[in-house]
Amino acid sequence: MIKHIFTVLLCVTLFVSCKNDSKTETVNTDAEVSKSYDQNDGLITLKGDFIYDENQNAAVIQTQNSIYGVVIDDNMKALNEKVKAFKKEPTDMVPVTVRAKRFAKPEGEEGWPFRLEIKETIIVEAPNPEQNDVIKIEN
């Protein structure tokens, strides 16, 4: 009888202790994603989808929560060369991770509220082939 009571108490204790384990969810916010590897250099690390339109000479990186205009310079053009290997269409967005300087856009200019000046390309990934959010316009 005591053995059965002990077994029941042990099972209840295990059940309650497992039930109280809080599961933590990882939520990616720009604040978390943009933590730089070296906090003292003023750069942020950002993961998002990159696209460059040569005809309009405009580039953007879209994260889960924001869209940034990208400064057109040699580092952006080097990133674009790496991205070309993963594009099937000129309008394809490619996932990238970059280190960049983020700053507000100049007053009076059109565009996204913040701009990125890319300093280093960390990763260029192949786009997810199952993600079908492409809009094609035909004449």
GIWOSUL-V309786 format. One record per residue. N is the residue number from 1. RES is the residue in one small letter. D_FIRST is the distance of its C-alpha to the first C-alpha in Angstrom with 1 decimal. Layout:
n->{N | N}
res->{RES | RES}
d_first->{D_FIRST | D_FIRST}
This chain:
n->{1 | 2 | 3 | 4 | 5 | 6 | 7 | 8 | 9 | 10 | 11 | 12 | 13 | 14 | 15 | 16 | 17 | 18 | 19 | 20 | 21 | 22 | 23 | 24 | 25 | 26 | 27 | 28 | 29 | 30 | 31 | 32 | 33 | 34 | 35 | 36 | 37 | 38 | 39 | 40 | 41 | 42 | 43 | 44 | 45 | 46 | 47 | 48 | 49 | 50 | 51 | 52 | 53 | 54 | 55 | 56 | 57 | 58 | 59 | 60 | 61 | 62 | 63 | 64 | 65 | 66 | 67 | 68 | 69 | 70 | 71 | 72 | 73 | 74 | 75 | 76 | 77 | 78 | 79 | 80 | 81 | 82 | 83 | 84 | 85 | 86 | 87 | 88 | 89 | 90 | 91 | 92 | 93 | 94 | 95 | 96 | 97 | 98 | 99 | 100 | 101 | 102 | 103 | 104 | 105 | 106 | 107 | 108 | 109 | 110 | 111 | 112 | 113 | 114 | 115 | 116 | 117 | 118 | 119 | 120 | 121 | 122 | 123 | 124 | 125 | 126 | 127 | 128 | 129 | 130 | 131 | 132 | 133 | 134 | 135 | 136 | 137 | 138 | 139}
res->{m | i | k | h | i | f | t | v | l | l | c | v | t | l | f | v | s | c | k | n | d | s | k | t | e | t | v | n | t | d | a | e | v | s | k | s | y | d | q | n | d | g | l | i | t | l | k | g | d | f | i | y | d | e | n | q | n | a | a | v | i | q | t | q | n | s | i | y | g | v | v | i | d | d | n | m | k | a | l | n | e | k | v | k | a | f | k | k | e | p | t | d | m | v | p | v | t | v | r | a | k | r | f | a | k | p | e | g | e | e | g | w | p | f | r | l | e | i | k | e | t | i | i | v | e | a | p | n | p | e | q | n | d | v | i | k | i | e | n}
d_first->{0.0 | 3.8 | 5.3 | 5.2 | 6.4 | 8.7 | 9.9 | 10.7 | 12.5 | 14.2 | 15.5 | 16.7 | 18.4 | 20.1 | 21.2 | 22.6 | 24.3 | 25.9 | 27.0 | 28.8 | 30.9 | 34.3 | 36.4 | 39.9 | 42.8 | 46.0 | 48.9 | 52.3 | 54.8 | 58.3 | 57.4 | 54.7 | 56.7 | 59.8 | 58.5 | 61.0 | 60.1 | 62.4 | 62.2 | 65.5 | 67.8 | 67.8 | 66.8 | 63.9 | 62.0 | 61.9 | 60.6 | 62.2 | 64.5 | 68.1 | 71.3 | 75.0 | 77.9 | 81.0 | 83.3 | 82.2 | 81.5 | 78.1 | 74.6 | 71.2 | 67.6 | 65.0 | 61.5 | 58.6 | 59.9 | 63.6 | 66.8 | 69.1 | 72.8 | 73.5 | 76.5 | 78.8 | 79.5 | 79.3 | 75.6 | 75.0 | 77.4 | 75.6 | 72.3 | 74.1 | 75.3 | 71.8 | 70.6 | 73.3 | 71.6 | 68.7 | 70.8 | 71.8 | 73.6 | 75.4 | 73.2 | 69.9 | 67.7 | 66.1 | 62.9 | 63.9 | 62.6 | 65.3 | 66.0 | 68.4 | 70.1 | 69.4 | 72.0 | 73.2 | 75.9 | 79.4 | 80.5 | 82.4 | 81.2 | 79.4 | 76.1 | 72.5 | 71.7 | 70.8 | 72.3 | 71.1 | 73.2 | 71.5 | 71.6 | 69.4 | 67.8 | 64.4 | 63.2 | 64.8 | 62.5 | 63.2 | 62.7 | 59.8 | 61.4 | 59.0 | 60.1 | 62.8 | 64.2 | 67.8 | 70.6 | 73.8 | 77.1 | 79.8 | 83.4}
